[in-house]
């Protein structure tokens, strides 16, 4: 799935524009976000159909899709005691995706849930594993 979306081992994407864009609004990019986005930034993964515990839905790793939602990321980050940086969207914009400083991937919406740490989180996204709900 990732290769079909354009990923390849050793892939490198410039993350400077995302770093600058979010730093301007008080959401600095941490190292885990930098590493993740350098490898996966700009990918749109088209998955559909039944999954393990929820439907498999497309996701896109483009932090710009979360512009204007910085308060959501900082607020949920404070609630769970983590620094959440936007990664993009899940299910064509129905939910946002974020990453914390320990490479844990989150669903960020009116509630927050964890897909786990990388690389298991990516597997969970592709296979349709419901995130573990952390807070409402």
N, CA, C and O atoms as a printed pandas DataFrame, in Angstrom:
     atom_number atom_name residue_name chain_id  residue_number  x_coord  y_coord  z_coord
0              1         N          UNK        A               1    0.810   -1.198    0.000
1              2        CA          UNK        A               1    0.000    0.000    0.000
2              3         C          UNK        A               1    0.853    1.262    0.000
3              4         O          UNK        A               1    0.577    2.204   -0.743
4              5         N          UNK        A               2    1.883    1.280    0.829
5              6        CA          UNK        A               2    2.736    2.468    0.901
6              7         C          UNK        A               2    3.527    2.672   -0.389
7              8         O          UNK        A               2    3.678    3.800   -0.858
8              9         N          UNK        A               3    4.024    1.587   -0.955
9             10        CA          UNK        A               3    4.753    1.704   -2.212
10            11         C          UNK        A               3    3.838    2.191   -3.328
11            12         O          UNK        A               3    4.256    2.988   -4.168
12            13         N          UNK        A               4    2.598    1.721   -3.347
13            14        CA          UNK        A               4    1.630    2.171   -4.352
14            15         C          UNK        A               4    1.340    3.663   -4.206
15            16         O          UNK        A               4    0.980    4.330   -5.176
16            17         N          UNK        A               5    1.499    4.186   -2.982
17            18        CA          UNK        A               5    1.264    5.614   -2.722
18            19         C          UNK        A               5    2.482    6.481   -3.044
19            20         O          UNK        A               5    2.401    7.709   -2.992
20            21         N          UNK        A               6    3.612    5.842   -3.376
21            22        CA          UNK        A               6    4.804    6.603   -3.723
22            23         C          UNK        A               6    5.960    6.485   -2.746
23            24         O          UNK        A               6    7.011    7.092   -2.949
24            25         N          UNK        A               7    5.774    5.707   -1.685
25            26        CA          UNK        A               7    6.842    5.531   -0.706
26            27         C          UNK        A               7    7.867    4.527   -1.229
27            28         O          UNK        A               7    7.519    3.598   -1.958
28            29         N          UNK        A               8    9.119    4.718   -0.858
29            30        CA          UNK        A               8   10.193    3.771   -1.137
30            31         C          UNK        A               8   11.216    3.885   -0.016
31            32         O          UNK        A               8   11.352    4.951    0.584
32            33         N          UNK        A               9   11.940    2.803    0.279
33            34        CA          UNK        A               9   12.976    2.891    1.309
34            35         C          UNK        A               9   13.945    4.031    0.990
35            36         O          UNK        A               9   14.361    4.207   -0.155
36            37         N          UNK        A              10   14.291    4.793    2.013
37            38        CA          UNK        A              10   15.206    5.910    1.839
38            39         C          UNK        A              10   14.560    7.182    1.326
39            40         O          UNK        A              10   15.256    8.159    1.046
40            41         N          UNK        A              11   13.248    7.187    1.199
41            42        CA          UNK        A              11   12.531    8.382    0.712
42            43         C          UNK        A              11   12.824    9.563    1.633
43            44         O          UNK        A              11   12.830    9.411    2.854
44            45         N          UNK        A              12   13.065   10.731    1.059
45            46        CA          UNK        A              12   13.345   11.948    1.830
46            47         C          UNK        A              12   12.546   13.106    1.260
47            48         O          UNK        A              12   12.631   13.403    0.068
48            49         N          UNK        A              13   11.772   13.757    2.113
49            50        CA          UNK        A              13   10.952   14.910    1.739
50            51         C          UNK        A              13   11.424   16.103    2.559
51            52         O          UNK        A              13   11.727   15.961    3.743
52            53         N          UNK        A              14   11.486   17.261    1.948
53            54        CA          UNK        A              14   11.843   18.484    2.670
54            55         C          UNK        A              14   10.666   18.883    3.555
55            56         O          UNK        A              14    9.554   19.057    3.057
56            57         N          UNK        A              15   10.888   19.026    4.832
57            58        CA          UNK        A              15    9.832   19.362    5.788
58            59         C          UNK        A              15    9.874   20.819    6.229
59            60         O          UNK        A              15    9.075   21.238    7.067
60            61         N          UNK        A              16   10.791   21.584    5.675
61            62        CA          UNK        A              16   10.993   22.965    6.114
62            63         C          UNK        A              16    9.759   23.837    6.036
63            64         O          UNK        A              16    9.524   24.649    6.931
64            65         N          UNK        A              17    8.965   23.691    4.990
65            66        CA          UNK        A              17    7.768   24.532    4.854
66            67         C          UNK        A              17    6.731   24.221    5.935
67            68         O          UNK        A              17    6.066   25.129    6.434
68            69         N          UNK        A              18    6.590   22.940    6.300
69            70        CA          UNK        A              18    5.656   22.583    7.379
70            71         C          UNK        A              18    6.178   23.093    8.717
71            72         O          UNK        A              18    5.417   23.604    9.538
72            73         N          UNK        A              19    7.488   22.949    8.927
73            74        CA          UNK        A              19    8.100   23.427   10.179
74            75         C          UNK        A              19    7.844   24.925   10.341
75            76         O          UNK        A              19    7.405   25.369   11.402
76            77         N          UNK        A              20    8.114   25.695    9.303
77            78        CA          UNK        A              20    7.958   27.152    9.365
78            79         C          UNK        A              20    6.488   27.546    9.518
79            80         O          UNK        A              20    6.155   28.430   10.308
80            81         N          UNK        A              21    5.629   26.895    8.772
81            82        CA          UNK        A              21    4.207   27.246    8.795
82            83         C          UNK        A              21    3.604   27.076   10.190
83            84         O          UNK        A              21    2.870   27.947   10.657
84            85         N          UNK        A              22    3.905   25.976   10.846
85            86        CA          UNK        A              22    3.318   25.730   12.166
86            87         C          UNK        A              22    4.063   26.446   13.283
87            88         O          UNK        A              22    3.461   26.767   14.307
88            89         N          UNK        A              23    5.351   26.704   13.114
89            90        CA          UNK        A              23    6.094   27.470   14.116
90            91         C          UNK        A              23    5.527   28.880   14.214
91            92         O          UNK        A              23    5.482   29.459   15.299
92            93         N          UNK        A              24    5.094   29.434   13.084
93            94        CA          UNK        A              24    4.509   30.788   13.072
94            95         C          UNK        A              24    3.265   30.894   13.945
95            96         O          UNK        A              24    2.959   31.970   14.459
96            97         N          UNK        A              25    2.551   29.795   14.115
97            98        CA          UNK        A              25    1.313   29.824   14.905
98            99         C          UNK        A              25    1.480   29.124   16.254
99           100         O          UNK        A              25    0.497   28.755   16.897
100          101         N          UNK        A              26    2.743   28.944   16.677
101          102        CA          UNK        A              26    3.009   28.436   18.016
102          103         C          UNK        A              26    2.963   26.930   18.168
103          104         O          UNK        A              26    2.781   26.431   19.278
104          105         N          UNK        A              27    3.125   26.193   17.080
105          106        CA          UNK        A              27    3.129   24.733   17.159
106          107         C          UNK        A              27    4.434   24.218   16.539
107          108         O          UNK        A              27    4.464   23.844   15.367
108          109         N          UNK        A              28    5.511   24.202   17.334
109          110        CA          UNK        A              28    6.803   23.800   16.788
110          111         C          UNK        A              28    6.848   22.306   16.438
111          112         O          UNK        A              28    6.241   21.476   17.115
112          113         N          UNK        A              29    7.573   21.992   15.379
113          114        CA          UNK        A              29    7.739   20.604   14.947
114          115         C          UNK        A              29    8.814   19.940   15.809
115          116         O          UNK        A              29    9.935   20.441   15.893
116          117         N          UNK        A              30    8.483   18.825   16.445
117          118        CA          UNK        A              30    9.467   18.090   17.227
118          119         C          UNK        A              30   10.183   17.068   16.330
119          120         O          UNK        A              30    9.796   16.858   15.180
120          121         N          UNK        A              31   11.223   16.445   16.872
121          122        CA          UNK        A              31   12.066   15.544   16.084
122          123         C          UNK        A              31   11.300   14.353   15.516
123          124         O          UNK        A              31   11.543   13.962   14.374
124          125         N          UNK        A              32   10.385   13.770   16.279
125          126        CA          UNK        A              32    9.630   12.612   15.780
126          127         C          UNK        A              32    8.777   12.991   14.571
127          128         O          UNK        A              32    8.656   12.211   13.626
128          129         N          UNK        A              33    8.185   14.186   14.598
129          130        CA          UNK        A              33    7.401   14.656   13.449
130          131         C          UNK        A              33    8.312   14.879   12.250
131          132         O          UNK        A              33    7.960   14.527   11.124
132          133         N          UNK        A              34    9.469   15.456   12.487
133          134        CA          UNK        A              34   10.445   15.699   11.421
134          135         C          UNK        A              34   10.838   14.387   10.739
135          136         O          UNK        A              34   10.825   14.293    9.512
136          137         N          UNK        A              35   11.182   13.392   11.524
137          138        CA          UNK        A              35   11.612   12.093   10.991
138          139         C          UNK        A              35   10.466   11.427   10.219
139          140         O          UNK        A              35   10.666   10.917    9.116
140          141         N          UNK        A              36    9.265   11.436   10.809
141          142        CA          UNK        A              36    8.117   10.808   10.158
142          143         C          UNK        A              36    7.792   11.489    8.831
143          144         O          UNK        A              36    7.652   10.826    7.803
144          145         N          UNK        A              37    7.672   12.808    8.860
145          146        CA          UNK        A              37    7.282   13.540    7.648
146          147         C          UNK        A              37    8.364   13.519    6.574
147          148         O          UNK        A              37    8.050   13.578    5.385
148          149         N          UNK        A              38    9.625   13.436    6.969
149          150        CA          UNK        A              38   10.694   13.325    5.981
150          151         C          UNK        A              38   10.544   12.037    5.174
151          152         O          UNK        A              38   10.906   11.992    3.998
152          153         N          UNK        A              39   10.013   10.997    5.801
153          154        CA          UNK        A              39    9.830    9.715    5.104
154          155         C          UNK        A              39    8.461    9.574    4.452
155          156         O          UNK        A              39    8.354    9.043    3.347
156          157         N          UNK        A              40    7.400   10.048    5.135
157          158        CA          UNK        A              40    6.043    9.781    4.662
158          159         C          UNK        A              40    5.265   11.021    4.216
159          160         O          UNK        A              40    4.166   10.889    3.677
160          161         N          UNK        A              41    5.810   12.216    4.428
161          162        CA          UNK        A              41    5.103   13.437    4.070
162          163         C          UNK        A              41    4.718   13.474    2.596
163          164         O          UNK        A              41    5.506   13.108    1.724
164          165         N          UNK        A              42    3.495   13.922    2.335
165          166        CA          UNK        A              42    3.001   14.037    0.969
166          167         C          UNK        A              42    2.340   12.797    0.412
167          168         O          UNK        A              42    1.835   12.824   -0.711
168          169         N          UNK        A              43    2.329   11.702    1.169
169          170        CA          UNK        A              43    1.706   10.467    0.680
170          171         C          UNK        A              43    0.194   10.465    0.912
171          172         O          UNK        A              43   -0.289   10.889    1.962
172          173         N          UNK        A              44   -0.534    9.983   -0.081
173          174        CA          UNK        A              44   -1.967    9.722    0.047
174          175         C          UNK        A              44   -2.132    8.219   -0.120
175          176         O          UNK        A              44   -1.817    7.670   -1.176
176          177         N          UNK        A              45   -2.627    7.550    0.923
177          178        CA          UNK        A              45   -2.769    6.093    0.904
178          179         C          UNK        A              45   -4.244    5.763    0.751
179          180         O          UNK        A              45   -5.057    6.049    1.630
180          181         N          UNK        A              46   -4.572    5.157   -0.377
181          182        CA          UNK        A              46   -5.958    4.851   -0.722
182          183         C          UNK        A              46   -6.299    3.420   -0.310
183          184         O          UNK        A              46   -6.100    2.474   -1.072
184          185         N          UNK        A              47   -6.811    3.282    0.901
185          186        CA          UNK        A              47   -7.264    1.972    1.388
186          187         C          UNK        A              47   -8.759    2.051    1.631
187          188         O          UNK        A              47   -9.278    3.078    2.068
188          189         N          UNK        A              48   -9.439    0.962    1.345
189          190        CA          UNK        A              48  -10.893    0.906    1.515
190          191         C          UNK        A              48  -11.296   -0.513    1.898
191          192         O          UNK        A              48  -10.551   -1.469    1.682
192          193         N          UNK        A              49  -12.482   -0.627    2.467
193          194        CA          UNK        A              49  -13.039   -1.947    2.744
194          195         C          UNK        A              49  -12.951   -2.317    4.203
195          196         O          UNK        A              49  -12.489   -1.539    5.038
196          197         N          UNK        A              50  -13.408   -3.530    4.496
197          198        CA          UNK        A              50  -13.410   -3.991    5.886
198          199         C          UNK        A              50  -11.990   -4.105    6.422
199          200         O          UNK        A              50  -11.053   -4.454    5.702
200          201         N          UNK        A              51  -11.863   -3.803    7.699
201          202        CA          UNK        A              51  -10.576   -3.921    8.366
202          203         C          UNK        A              51  -10.676   -4.883    9.529
203          204         O          UNK        A              51  -11.641   -5.641    9.628
204          205         N          UNK        A              52   -9.710   -4.863   10.394
205          206        CA          UNK        A              52   -9.672   -5.766   11.543
206          207         C          UNK        A              52  -10.728   -5.388   12.573
207          208         O          UNK        A              52  -11.492   -6.248   13.012
208          209         N          UNK        A              53  -10.789   -4.103   12.971
209          210        CA          UNK        A              53  -11.784   -3.688   13.966
210          211         C          UNK        A              53  -12.544   -2.430   13.552
211          212         O          UNK        A              53  -13.376   -1.934   14.311
212          213         N          UNK        A              54  -12.268   -1.909   12.361
213          214        CA          UNK        A              54  -13.010   -0.791   11.789
214          215         C          UNK        A              54  -12.732   -0.786   10.286
215          216         O          UNK        A              54  -11.834   -1.475    9.804
216          217         N          UNK        A              55  -13.506   -0.011    9.572
217          218        CA          UNK        A              55  -13.300    0.068    8.122
218          219         C          UNK        A              55  -11.922    0.643    7.816
219          220         O          UNK        A              55  -11.426    1.507    8.538
220          221         N          UNK        A              56  -11.319    0.165    6.759
221          222        CA          UNK        A              56  -10.063    0.747    6.272
222          223         C          UNK        A              56  -10.432    1.989    5.475
223          224         O          UNK        A              56  -11.241    1.925    4.549
224          225         N          UNK        A              57   -9.840    3.112    5.836
225          226        CA          UNK        A              57  -10.174    4.379    5.189
226          227         C          UNK        A              57   -8.896    5.073    4.722
227          228         O          UNK        A              57   -7.841    4.903    5.332
228          229         N          UNK        A              58   -8.985    5.850    3.646
229          230        CA          UNK        A              58   -7.803    6.533    3.127
230          231         C          UNK        A              58   -7.224    7.518    4.142
231          232         O          UNK        A              58   -7.937    8.054    4.991
232          233         N          UNK        A              59   -5.926    7.737    4.032
233          234        CA          UNK        A              59   -5.271    8.743    4.867
234          235         C          UNK        A              59   -4.216    9.454    4.049
235          236         O          UNK        A              59   -3.654    8.910    3.098
236          237         N          UNK        A              60   -3.962   10.718    4.461
237          238        CA          UNK        A              60   -3.004   11.550    3.742
238          239         C          UNK        A              60   -2.086   12.239    4.738
239          240         O          UNK        A              60   -2.542   12.825    5.719
240          241         N          UNK        A              61   -0.789   12.162    4.474
241          242        CA          UNK        A              61    0.198   12.785    5.338
242          243         C          UNK        A              61    0.621   14.125    4.757
243          244         O          UNK        A              61    1.623   14.226    4.048
244          245         N          UNK        A              62   -0.156   15.144    5.068
245          246        CA          UNK        A              62    0.117   16.517    4.658
246          247         C          UNK        A              62   -0.352   17.427    5.788
247          248         O          UNK        A              62   -1.547   17.700    5.897
248          249         N          UNK        A              63    0.571   17.904    6.635
249          250        CA          UNK        A              63    0.185   18.740    7.764
250          251         C          UNK        A              63   -0.638   19.977    7.386
251          252         O          UNK        A              63   -1.427   20.461    8.197
252          253         N          UNK        A              64   -0.464   20.492    6.164
253          254        CA          UNK        A              64   -1.217   21.678    5.746
254          255         C          UNK        A              64   -2.725   21.445    5.778
255          256         O          UNK        A              64   -3.496   22.402    5.847
256          257         N          UNK        A              65   -3.149   20.192    5.727
257          258        CA          UNK        A              65   -4.577   19.883    5.802
258          259         C          UNK        A              65   -5.161   20.235    7.174
259          260         O          UNK        A              65   -6.379   20.322    7.331
260          261         N          UNK        A              66   -4.293   20.436    8.158
261          262        CA          UNK        A              66   -4.735   20.776    9.512
262          263         C          UNK        A              66   -4.521   22.257    9.842
263          264         O          UNK        A              66   -4.666   22.654   10.998
264          265         N          UNK        A              67   -4.180   23.071    8.851
265          266        CA          UNK        A              67   -4.015   24.502    9.099
266          267         C          UNK        A              67   -5.342   25.063    9.615
267          268         O          UNK        A              67   -6.407   24.782    9.066
268          269         N          UNK        A              68   -5.254   25.852   10.671
269          270        CA          UNK        A              68   -6.448   26.404   11.301
270          271         C          UNK        A              68   -6.928   25.562   12.475
271          272         O          UNK        A              68   -7.815   25.981   13.219
272          273         N          UNK        A              69   -6.350   24.383   12.645
273          274        CA          UNK        A              69   -6.748   23.470   13.726
274          275         C          UNK        A              69   -5.675   23.347   14.805
275          276         O          UNK        A              69   -5.694   22.411   15.603
276          277         N          UNK        A              70   -4.750   24.286   14.825
277          278        CA          UNK        A              70   -3.634   24.215   15.762
278          279         C          UNK        A              70   -4.108   24.124   17.211
279          280         O          UNK        A              70   -3.512   23.404   18.012
280          281         N          UNK        A              71   -5.189   24.858   17.558
281          282        CA          UNK        A              71   -5.715   24.808   18.932
282          283         C          UNK        A              71   -6.181   23.412   19.301
283          284         O          UNK        A              71   -6.044   22.993   20.451
284          285         N          UNK        A              72   -6.726   22.698   18.345
285          286        CA          UNK        A              72   -7.176   21.323   18.592
286          287         C          UNK        A              72   -5.982   20.443   18.984
287          288         O          UNK        A              72   -6.064   19.656   19.926
288          289         N          UNK        A              73   -4.879   20.586   18.251
289          290        CA          UNK        A              73   -3.698   19.775   18.531
290          291         C          UNK        A              73   -3.045   20.161   19.852
291          292         O          UNK        A              73   -2.662   19.291   20.635
292          293         N          UNK        A              74   -2.916   21.458   20.101
293          294        CA          UNK        A              74   -2.302   21.872   21.370
294          295         C          UNK        A              74   -3.212   21.532   22.550
295          296         O          UNK        A              74   -2.729   21.120   23.605
296          297         N          UNK        A              75   -4.521   21.700   22.380
297          298        CA          UNK        A              75   -5.460   21.383   23.457
298          299         C          UNK        A              75   -5.472   19.908   23.824
299          300         O          UNK        A              75   -5.380   19.556   25.000
300          301         N          UNK        A              76   -5.584   19.051   22.824
301          302        CA          UNK        A              76   -5.566   17.610   23.112
302          303         C          UNK        A              76   -4.201   17.185   23.625
303          304         O          UNK        A              76   -4.105   16.294   24.469
304          305         N          UNK        A              77   -3.140   17.814   23.123
305          306        CA          UNK        A              77   -1.806   17.509   23.627
306          307         C          UNK        A              77   -1.697   17.795   25.117
307          308         O          UNK        A              77   -1.133   16.998   25.867
308          309         N          UNK        A              78   -2.239   18.937   25.549
309          310        CA          UNK        A              78   -2.245   19.266   26.980
310          311         C          UNK        A              78   -3.058   18.248   27.765
311          312         O          UNK        A              78   -2.653   17.829   28.849
312          313         N          UNK        A              79   -4.205   17.848   27.220
313          314        CA          UNK        A              79   -5.079   16.887   27.910
314          315         C          UNK        A              79   -4.379   15.561   28.157
315          316         O          UNK        A              79   -4.512   14.983   29.236
316          317         N          UNK        A              80   -3.638   15.073   27.173
317          318        CA          UNK        A              80   -2.989   13.762   27.320
318          319         C          UNK        A              80   -1.516   13.866   27.735
319          320         O          UNK        A              80   -0.837   12.850   27.886
320          321         N          UNK        A              81   -1.029   15.094   27.917
321          322        CA          UNK        A              81    0.345   15.288   28.376
322          323         C          UNK        A              81    1.396   14.996   27.321
323          324         O          UNK        A              81    2.489   14.531   27.646
324          325         N          UNK        A              82    1.076   15.266   26.053
325          326        CA          UNK        A              82    2.001   15.023   24.944
326          327         C          UNK        A              82    2.051   16.262   24.054
327          328         O          UNK        A              82    1.176   17.123   24.136
328          329         N          UNK        A              83    3.059   16.351   23.217
329          330        CA          UNK        A              83    3.172   17.435   22.239
330          331         C          UNK        A              83    2.722   16.859   20.890
331          332         O          UNK        A              83    3.469   16.116   20.253
332          333         N          UNK        A              84    1.514   17.197   20.461
333          334        CA          UNK        A              84    0.980   16.671   19.208
334          335         C          UNK        A              84    1.281   17.621   18.051
335          336         O          UNK        A              84    1.023   18.822   18.124
336          337         N          UNK        A              85    1.831   17.049   16.987
337          338        CA          UNK        A              85    2.079   17.812   15.768
338          339         C          UNK        A              85    1.224   17.218   14.656
339          340         O          UNK        A              85    1.151   15.996   14.529
340          341         N          UNK        A              86    0.580   18.051   13.851
341          342        CA          UNK        A              86   -0.296   17.546   12.785
342          343         C          UNK        A              86    0.461   16.751   11.724
343          344         O          UNK        A              86    1.556   17.126   11.305
344          345         N          UNK        A              87   -0.153   15.642   11.300
345          346        CA          UNK        A              87    0.394   14.847   10.200
346          347         C          UNK        A              87   -0.460   14.943    8.949
347          348         O          UNK        A              87    0.059   14.873    7.835
348          349         N          UNK        A              88   -1.783   15.103    9.124
349          350        CA          UNK        A              88   -2.671   15.123    7.966
350          351         C          UNK        A              88   -4.072   14.696    8.335
351          352         O          UNK        A              88   -4.578   15.015    9.411
352          353         N          UNK        A              89   -4.696   13.961    7.415
353          354        CA          UNK        A              89   -6.108   13.584    7.590
354          355         C          UNK        A              89   -6.327   12.087    7.406
355          356         O          UNK        A              89   -5.576   11.394    6.719
356          357         N          UNK        A              90   -7.394   11.624    8.053
357          358        CA          UNK        A              90   -7.876   10.254    7.918
358          359         C          UNK        A              90   -9.309   10.322    7.419
359          360         O          UNK        A              90  -10.076   11.186    7.843
360          361         N          UNK        A              91   -9.672    9.421    6.528
361          362        CA          UNK        A              91  -11.030    9.308    6.012
362          363         C          UNK        A              91  -11.498   10.579    5.304
363          364         O          UNK        A              91  -12.568   11.118    5.587
364          365         N          UNK        A              92  -10.651   11.041    4.364
365          366        CA          UNK        A              92  -10.990   12.192    3.511
366          367         C          UNK        A              92  -11.373   13.445    4.309
367          368         O          UNK        A              92  -12.277   14.182    3.915
368          369         N          UNK        A              93  -10.693   13.679    5.414
369          370        CA          UNK        A              93  -10.917   14.889    6.201
370          371         C          UNK        A              93  -11.869   14.731    7.367
371          372         O          UNK        A              93  -12.131   15.696    8.086
372          373         N          UNK        A              94  -12.390   13.535    7.567
373          374        CA          UNK        A              94  -13.303   13.314    8.700
374          375         C          UNK        A              94  -12.576   13.432   10.040
375          376         O          UNK        A              94  -13.148   13.884   11.032
376          377         N          UNK        A              95  -11.321   13.022   10.053
377          378        CA          UNK        A              95  -10.491   13.077   11.263
378          379         C          UNK        A              95   -9.113   13.603   10.891
379          380         O          UNK        A              95   -8.695   13.531    9.736
380          381         N          UNK        A              96   -8.417   14.133   11.888
381          382        CA          UNK        A              96   -7.027   14.545   11.702
382          383         C          UNK        A              96   -6.115   13.479   12.302
383          384         O          UNK        A              96   -6.526   12.684   13.148
384          385         N          UNK        A              97   -4.875   13.487   11.843
385          386        CA          UNK        A              97   -3.847   12.621   12.388
386          387         C          UNK        A              97   -2.734   13.476   12.961
387          388         O          UNK        A              97   -2.382   14.512   12.397
388          389         N          UNK        A              98   -2.179   13.039   14.089
389          390        CA          UNK        A              98   -1.072   13.742   14.718
390          391         C          UNK        A              98   -0.045   12.757   15.236
391          392         O          UNK        A              98   -0.292   11.553   15.306
392          393         N          UNK        A              99    1.105   13.286   15.597
393          394        CA          UNK        A              99    2.185   12.460   16.140
394          395         C          UNK        A              99    2.760   13.150   17.366
395          396         O          UNK        A              99    2.860   14.376   17.409
396          397         N          UNK        A             100    3.139   12.351   18.369
397          398        CA          UNK        A             100    3.774   12.943   19.540
398          399         C          UNK        A             100    5.282   12.743   19.477
399          400         O          UNK        A             100    5.797   12.153   18.527
400          401         N          UNK        A             101    5.975   13.227   20.475
401          402        CA          UNK        A             101    7.424   13.210   20.483
402          403         C          UNK        A             101    8.020   11.809   20.632
403          404         O          UNK        A             101    9.231   11.645   20.476
404          405         N          UNK        A             102    7.199   10.794   20.929
405          406        CA          UNK        A             102    7.699    9.417   21.006
406          407         C          UNK        A             102    7.245    8.581   19.807
407          408         O          UNK        A             102    7.293    7.352   19.849
408          409         N          UNK        A             103    6.805    9.253   18.742
409          410        CA          UNK        A             103    6.376    8.613   17.481
410          411         C          UNK        A             103    5.081    7.820   17.607
411          412         O          UNK        A             103    4.847    6.873   16.855
412          413         N          UNK        A             104    4.243    8.211   18.561
413          414        CA          UNK        A             104    2.912    7.613   18.666
414          415         C          UNK        A             104    1.980    8.420   17.759
415          416         O          UNK        A             104    2.012    9.650   17.765
416          417         N          UNK        A             105    1.152    7.719   16.981
417          418        CA          UNK        A             105    0.245    8.351   16.027
418          419         C          UNK        A             105   -1.158    8.401   16.642
419          420         O          UNK        A             105   -1.625    7.431   17.239
420          421         N          UNK        A             106   -1.816    9.551   16.483
421          422        CA          UNK        A             106   -3.124    9.787   17.096
422          423         C          UNK        A             106   -4.182   10.180   16.073
423          424         O          UNK        A             106   -3.889   10.836   15.074
424          425         N          UNK        A             107   -5.393    9.772   16.337
425          426        CA          UNK        A             107   -6.575   10.325   15.694
426          427         C          UNK        A             107   -6.957   11.522   16.546
427          428         O          UNK        A             107   -7.058   11.411   17.768
428          429         N          UNK        A             108   -7.169   12.658   15.913
429          430        CA          UNK        A             108   -7.473   13.896   16.635
430          431         C          UNK        A             108   -8.760   14.472   16.062
431          432         O          UNK        A             108   -8.820   14.853   14.893
432          433         N          UNK        A             109   -9.780   14.527   16.897
433          434        CA          UNK        A             109  -11.083   15.040   16.451
434          435         C          UNK        A             109  -11.777   15.604   17.680
435          436         O          UNK        A             109  -11.146   16.319   18.458
436          437         N          UNK        A             110  -13.055   15.308   17.878
437          438        CA          UNK        A             110  -13.760   15.721   19.094
438          439         C          UNK        A             110  -13.368   14.794   20.251
439          440         O          UNK        A             110  -13.805   14.979   21.388
440          441         N          UNK        A             111  -12.572   13.838   19.951
441          442        CA          UNK        A             111  -11.964   12.924   20.920
442          443         C          UNK        A             111  -10.566   12.611   20.385
443          444         O          UNK        A             111  -10.237   12.968   19.253
444          445         N          UNK        A             112   -9.762   11.960   21.182
445          446        CA          UNK        A             112   -8.414   11.615   20.755
446          447         C          UNK        A             112   -8.183   10.129   21.034
447          448         O          UNK        A             112   -8.556    9.614   22.088
448          449         N          UNK        A             113   -7.566    9.459   20.075
449          450        CA          UNK        A             113   -7.285    8.034   20.212
450          451         C          UNK        A             113   -5.911    7.721   19.650
451          452         O          UNK        A             113   -5.389    8.464   18.819
452          453         N          UNK        A             114   -5.326    6.622   20.101
453          454        CA          UNK        A             114   -3.977    6.243   19.697
454          455         C          UNK        A             114   -3.987    5.034   18.773
455          456         O          UNK        A             114   -4.668    4.041   19.028
456          457         N          UNK        A             115   -3.212    5.138   17.687
457          458        CA          UNK        A             115   -2.973    4.002   16.796
458          459         C          UNK        A             115   -1.723    3.240   17.237
459          460         O          UNK        A             115   -1.383    2.218   16.642
460          461         N          UNK        A             116   -1.041    3.723   18.266
461          462        CA          UNK        A             116    0.191    3.109   18.739
462          463         C          UNK        A             116    1.406    3.835   18.192
463          464         O          UNK        A             116    1.288    4.838   17.488
464          465         N          UNK        A             117    2.567    3.312   18.527
465          466        CA          UNK        A             117    3.835    3.898   18.067
466          467         C          UNK        A             117    4.231    3.318   16.722
467          468         O          UNK        A             117    3.858    2.201   16.364
468          469         N          UNK        A             118    4.981    4.097   16.004
469          470        CA          UNK        A             118    5.541    3.623   14.742
470          471         C          UNK        A             118    6.511    2.486   15.030
471          472         O          UNK        A             118    7.208    2.539   16.043
472          473         N          UNK        A             119    6.588    1.453   14.180
473          474        CA          UNK        A             119    5.892    1.262   12.912
474          475         C          UNK        A             119    4.520    0.590   13.045
475          476         O          UNK        A             119    3.785    0.494   12.063
476          477         N          UNK        A             120    4.174    0.129   14.242
477          478        CA          UNK        A             120    2.881   -0.549   14.445
478          479         C          UNK        A             120    1.717    0.361   14.074
479          480         O          UNK        A             120    0.709   -0.115   13.552
480          481         N          UNK        A             121    1.836    1.654   14.332
481          482        CA          UNK        A             121    0.762    2.602   14.018
482          483         C          UNK        A             121    0.431    2.594   12.527
483          484         O          UNK        A             121   -0.739    2.636   12.148
484          485         N          UNK        A             122    1.457    2.540   11.687
485          486        CA          UNK        A             122    1.226    2.520   10.238
486          487         C          UNK        A             122    0.492    1.244    9.848
487          488         O          UNK        A             122   -0.426    1.279    9.029
488          489         N          UNK        A             123    0.888    0.142   10.420
489          490        CA          UNK        A             123    0.212   -1.135   10.171
490          491         C          UNK        A             123   -1.255   -1.043   10.578
491          492         O          UNK        A             123   -2.132   -1.514    9.854
492          493         N          UNK        A             124   -1.522   -0.439   11.733
493          494        CA          UNK        A             124   -2.898   -0.292   12.211
494          495         C          UNK        A             124   -3.734    0.577   11.268
495          496         O          UNK        A             124   -4.903    0.279   11.023
496          497         N          UNK        A             125   -3.143    1.640   10.742
497          498        CA          UNK        A             125   -3.857    2.493    9.788
498          499         C          UNK        A             125   -4.195    1.728    8.512
499          500         O          UNK        A             125   -5.320    1.807    8.020
500          501         N          UNK        A             126   -3.242    1.000    7.985
501          502        CA          UNK        A             126   -3.433    0.273    6.729
502          503         C          UNK        A             126   -4.426   -0.877    6.898
503          504         O          UNK        A             126   -5.237   -1.127    6.007
504          505         N          UNK        A             127   -4.368   -1.574    8.029
505          506        CA          UNK        A             127   -5.194   -2.768    8.227
506          507         C          UNK        A             127   -6.584   -2.481    8.799
507          508         O          UNK        A             127   -7.417   -3.385    8.865
508          509         N          UNK        A             128   -6.847   -1.247    9.209
509          510        CA          UNK        A             128   -8.149   -0.923    9.771
510          511         C          UNK        A             128   -8.303   -1.387   11.204
511          512         O          UNK        A             128   -9.210   -2.157   11.519
512          513         N          UNK        A             129   -7.425   -0.925   12.068
513          514        CA          UNK        A             129   -7.509   -1.196   13.509
514          515         C          UNK        A             129   -7.991    0.070   14.191
515          516         O          UNK        A             129   -7.374    1.126   14.055
516          517         N          UNK        A             130   -9.080   -0.029   14.918
517          518        CA          UNK        A             130   -9.667    1.122   15.622
518          519         C          UNK        A             130   -8.668    1.684   16.617
519          520         O          UNK        A             130   -8.076    0.923   17.383
520          521         N          UNK        A             131   -8.462    3.007   16.628
521          522        CA          UNK        A             131   -7.544    3.575   17.632
522          523         C          UNK        A             131   -8.106    3.406   19.037
523          524         O          UNK        A             131   -9.319    3.396   19.249
524          525         N          UNK        A             132   -7.190    3.274   19.988
525          526        CA          UNK        A             132   -7.566    3.145   21.399
526          527         C          UNK        A             132   -7.943    4.536   21.909
527          528         O          UNK        A             132   -7.120    5.452   21.907
528          529         N          UNK        A             133   -9.187    4.681   22.343
529          530        CA          UNK        A             133   -9.719    5.983   22.790
530          531         C          UNK        A             133   -9.018    6.410   24.092
531          532         O          UNK        A             133   -8.936    5.640   25.049
532          533         N          UNK        A             134   -8.517    7.657   24.103
533          534        CA          UNK        A             134   -7.802    8.169   25.271
534          535         C          UNK        A             134   -8.617    9.197   26.039
535          536         O          UNK        A             134   -8.618    9.201   27.270
536          537         N          UNK        A             135   -9.314   10.075   25.309
537          538        CA          UNK        A             135  -10.036   11.157   25.993
538          539         C          UNK        A             135  -11.153   11.676   25.096
539          540         O          UNK        A             135  -11.051   11.656   23.869
540          541         N          UNK        A             136  -12.223   12.141   25.740
541          542        CA          UNK        A             136  -13.361   12.752   25.032
542          543         C          UNK        A             136  -13.405   14.239   25.313
543          544         O          UNK        A             136  -14.287   14.937   24.812
